[in-house]
Each structure stands twice: as C-alpha cells, then as structure tokens.
Amino acid sequence: MTQPSEVLTHFDAQGQAHMVDVGDKTATRRIAVATGRIEMLRATLALIASGTAKKGDVLGIARIAGIQGAKKTSDLIPLCHPIGLTRVAVEFEVLHEHNAVTCTATAETVGQTGVEMEALTAVQVALLTIYDMCKAVDRGMTINGVTLLEKHGGKSGSFVAAKPFSGQVF
C-alpha cells in the first residue's frame, strides 16, 4: 500500500479545507480505471443475467447510472473539481461462480486534474443502481472491493494497483 504524502493537499496551512488550485498545472490526457462488485443470491443473479428482472434491463440501466454518476462527481464530493470528461465507459462481468457482478469504469479527460474520483463514483453509482433495482428480491446484497486499479497522466505519473480488491480471493 502506498504511504500518504506528508501534506494533504485539501488543507491549507491553518488546517482548513479548501479546493486545490490547479490553475498552474499543465493540461494532459488523464485516465483512471476503478472496479468493484456486488454479491447477491443466486436467484437474483439469474434475474439480472436473464434480463427478466421486474424493473427491466438492470445492467443497461446501471451502465447509464454509472456514466451519469461520473458526470456528477463534483456535485457529490465537496472539494472535487468539475471537469470536462472526454469519455466514460462502464462495463459489467457476471460471475456466476461467485453470485456477483463486477463493474469496471474508465474515465478520461484532457485537463489539469485527474479523474480517479469520477471512475470511483461511476463504479459506486452503477453498483448502487443494481442494488436499487433488485432490492425487492434481495436486500442482503453487498457491495465491496471498490478500488482504483490504475491512473495515468499528470505530474504524479502512473499508478497501477498491485492487488485489486485488497487481497480478496474470488
């Protein structure tokens, strides 16, 4: 696990929260990929996979919700910069052997700040949408393993996670 920097950039010298000034940063292409999963009963996963859930195409709607979540990140995270996203992709993998759906989101921009928060928000919103659409049949679903897989661009360069899902075995 990486060590936190000695200076948390969202606090000024007096310890007050503030929005980081990115005005002097160079605009570069920035990409972030995040993932997470939702676990459920076997019957719930069967409804999702077959497309017969009462509320409709669960994964199709969750994909749109994830994209919308990425676009609204700065409205949800107080000190997050509003940025012009150039691309957001949300993909799902149905894992029958684990009674789970994995979501992977990719966010991209050309700008002065990264898109990690947008990718992470896309995953969370997509998974929450699956929960919302299926809660009538399975209130015990769990969302877990939400993590940044990689990020590229900007002054700090690239980051690639050593182990997705913090060492969980699937």
Stockholm file with secondary structure:
# STOCKHOLM 1.0

chainA/1-170         MTQPSEVLTHFDAQGQAHMVDVGDKTATRRIAVATGRIEMLRATLALIASGTAKKGDVLGIARIAGIQGAKKTSDLIPLCHPIGLTRVAVEFEVLHEHNAVTCTATAETVGQTGVEMEALTAVQVALLTIYDMCKAVDRGMTINGVTLLEKHGGKSGSFVAAKPFSGQVF
#=GR chainA/1-170 SS CCCCCSSCTTBCTTSCBCCCCCTTSCCEEEEEEEEEEEECCHHHHHHHHHTCCTTSCHHHHHHHHHHHHHHTHHHHSTTCCCCCEEEEEEEEEEEGGGTEEEEEEEEEEEESSCCHHHHHHHHHHHHHHHHHHHTTTCTTCEEEEEEEEEEECSTTCCEECSSGGGGCCC
#=GC SS_cons         CCCCCSSCTTBCTTSCBCCCCCTTSCCEEEEEEEEEEEECCHHHHHHHHHTCCTTSCHHHHHHHHHHHHHHTHHHHSTTCCCCCEEEEEEEEEEEGGGTEEEEEEEEEEEESSCCHHHHHHHHHHHHHHHHHHHTTTCTTCEEEEEEEEEEECSTTCCEECSSGGGGCCC
//
